[in-house]
């Protein structure tokens, strides 16, 4: 048996604002906030090999978050705390040297927007709003198999279920999030790594998910399918590099699935050259095909100049256009 334990501490100091603008000139302030979020955690884990074919991992961790928000609206200022204890368990059975089956179960969490934990009113409408919990518990389980039965190839397939006590919905005009209903995701993941040659490898990953609120509604923004294909080369003298194709499938933008986002595909790459033992130059390229997809989509009401009243529509952030980054790395 191996016993591990540890601790973590993090502090984020954030100045955040949302403004009405025209041609990037500020016209009015919706909200301004100074947020200090401090989090800490401790964990302990025990890994035991019961036999050549059977091993287990049992662990538990405790996390505590402190939210301190100073808003331009006194009603949305304040402090909040939340604590979460998360157990986990894994069991791995390897009847063959090249293949193993595994079962994972554990609790986790996602932290909510710090502003929502103390806010009392909507800064846009000035209506009262319900405060959100700081931490939201999740429960996940996974059943899978990993194998290297085919030479030079590593393959993993798993079925999973993930439950959240609540989902977050983004409220664009107020610059805030709203805690919603509990949810469940059920899906399958596939991962494959193939070493084609000493200098070339191929990675392929794909996942499908069915995401629903516990009342049966769709979850706005929940991706239903993703995929990634990567070609990586190295050990070609001083040269190394990669090409990576990423796919994000369409997703519902409203609970009844009547409005959906488009899928997006991006191609990124990198090329590196080792000048010497301790010096390397690397050129990275993002969105090589210069696609005009959206990185994320929302569906809510807004009003443009010339419109008589607000109307529901899709709002999006575009992905970055084709761009390059040159990096020089020196090691000592």
Long-range contacts (C-beta under 8 A, 24 or more apart in sequence): 1-46, 1-47, 1-48, 1-49, 2-46, 2-47, 2-48, 3-44, 3-45, 3-46, 4-44, 4-45, 4-46, 4-47, 5-42, 5-43, 5-44, 5-45, 6-42, 6-43, 7-40, 7-41, 7-42, 7-43, 8-39, 8-40, 8-41, 9-38, 9-39, 9-40, 10-38, 10-39, 10-40, 11-36, 11-37, 11-38, 11-39, 12-36, 12-37, 12-38, 16-115, 16-175, 18-174, 18-175, 29-72, 30-123, 30-124, 30-173, 30-174, 30-175, 31-71, 31-72, 31-73, 31-76, 31-123, 31-174, 31-175, 31-176, 32-71, 32-72, 33-69, 33-70, 33-71, 33-72, 33-76, 33-115, 34-69, 34-70, 34-71, 35-67, 35-68, 35-69, 35-70, 35-114, 35-115, 36-67, 36-68, 37-65, 37-66, 37-67, 37-68, 37-114, 38-65, 38-66, 38-68, 39-63, 39-64, 39-65, 39-66, 39-111, 40-64, 52-94, 53-93, 53-94, 53-95, 54-91, 54-92, 54-93, 54-94, 55-91, 55-92, 56-89, 56-90, 56-91, 56-92, 57-88, 57-89, 57-90, 57-92, 58-87, 58-88, 58-89, 58-90, 59-87, 59-88, 59-89, 59-106, 60-85, 60-86, 60-87, 60-88, 61-85, 61-86, 61-88, 62-86, 63-109, 63-135, 65-111, 65-134, 65-135, 67-114, 67-117, 67-118, 67-134, 68-114, 69-114, 69-115, 69-117, 69-118, 69-119, 71-115, 71-119, 71-123, 73-121, 73-123, 75-119, 75-120, 75-121, 76-115, 76-118, 76-119, 76-120, 76-121, 76-123, 77-118, 78-118, 79-118, 80-114, 80-117, 80-118, 80-131, 80-134, 81-134, 82-117, 82-133, 82-134, 82-135, 83-135, 84-109, 84-135, 84-137, 86-137, 96-149, 98-147, 98-148, 98-149, 99-145, 99-146, 99-147, 99-148, 99-149, 100-145, 100-146, 100-147, 101-143, 101-144, 101-145, 102-142, 102-143, 102-144, 102-145, 102-146, 103-141, 103-142, 103-143, 104-140, 104-141, 104-142, 104-143, 104-144, 105-140, 105-141, 105-142, 106-139, 106-140, 106-141, 107-137, 107-138, 107-139, 107-140, 108-137, 108-138, 108-139, 108-140, 109-135, 109-136, 109-137, 109-138, 110-135, 110-136, 110-138, 110-164, 110-168, 111-135, 111-136, 112-136, 112-168, 112-177, 112-179, 113-168, 113-176, 113-177, 115-176, 116-176, 116-177, 116-178, 116-179, 119-176, 122-171, 122-174, 122-176, 123-174, 123-175, 123-176, 124-173, 124-174, 125-174, 129-178, 130-179, 132-166, 132-177, 132-178, 132-179, 133-166, 133-179, 136-164, 136-165, 136-166, 136-179, 137-164, 137-165, 138-162, 138-163, 138-164, 138-165, 139-163, 144-189, 152-194, 152-195, 152-196, 153-192, 153-193, 153-194, 153-195, 154-192, 154-193, 154-194, 155-190, 155-191, 155-192, 155-193, 156-189, 156-190, 156-191, 156-192, 157-188, 157-189, 157-190, 157-191, 158-188, 158-189, 159-186, 159-187, 159-188, 160-185, 160-186, 160-187, 160-188, 160-189, 161-185, 161-186, 162-186, 167-213, 167-219, 169-220, 170-221, 170-298, 171-300, 172-298, 172-300, 172-302, 172-315, 173-300, 173-301, 173-302, 180-213, 181-213, 181-214, 181-215, 181-217, 182-213, 182-214, 183-211, 183-212, 183-213, 183-214, 183-219, 184-211, 184-212, 184-214, 185-209, 185-210, 185-211, 185-212, 185-222, 186-210, 198-235, 199-233, 199-234, 199-235, 199-236, 200-231, 200-232, 200-233, 201-231, 201-232, 201-233, 202-229, 202-230, 202-231, 202-232, 203-228, 203-229, 203-230, 203-232, 204-228, 204-229, 204-230, 213-255, 217-255, 217-256, 218-252, 218-254, 218-255, 218-256, 218-257, 219-252, 219-255, 220-251, 220-252, 220-253, 220-254, 220-255, 220-298, 220-299, 221-251, 221-252, 221-253, 221-296, 221-297, 221-298, 222-251, 222-252, 223-248, 223-249, 223-251, 224-249, 224-250, 224-251, 225-249, 238-273, 238-274, 238-275, 239-271, 239-272, 239-273, 239-274, 240-271, 240-272, 240-273, 240-274, 241-269, 241-270, 241-271, 241-272, 242-269, 242-270, 243-267, 243-268, 243-269, 244-268, 244-269, 251-297, 253-297, 253-298, 253-299, 253-314, 254-299, 259-299, 259-314, 261-294, 261-297, 261-314, 261-316, 262-293, 262-294, 262-297, 263-293, 264-291, 264-293, 264-294, 264-295, 264-319, 265-291, 265-293, 266-291, 266-293, 266-319, 278-330, 278-331, 278-332, 279-328, 279-329, 279-330, 279-331, 280-328, 280-329, 281-326, 281-327, 281-328, 281-329, 282-326, 282-327, 282-328, 282-329, 283-324, 283-325, 283-326, 283-327, 284-324, 284-325, 284-326, 284-327, 285-322, 285-323, 285-324, 286-320, 286-322, 286-323, 286-324, 286-325, 287-319, 287-320, 287-321, 287-322, 287-323, 288-322, 289-322, 290-321, 290-322, 291-319, 292-318, 292-319, 293-318, 293-319, 294-318, 294-319, 295-319, 295-320
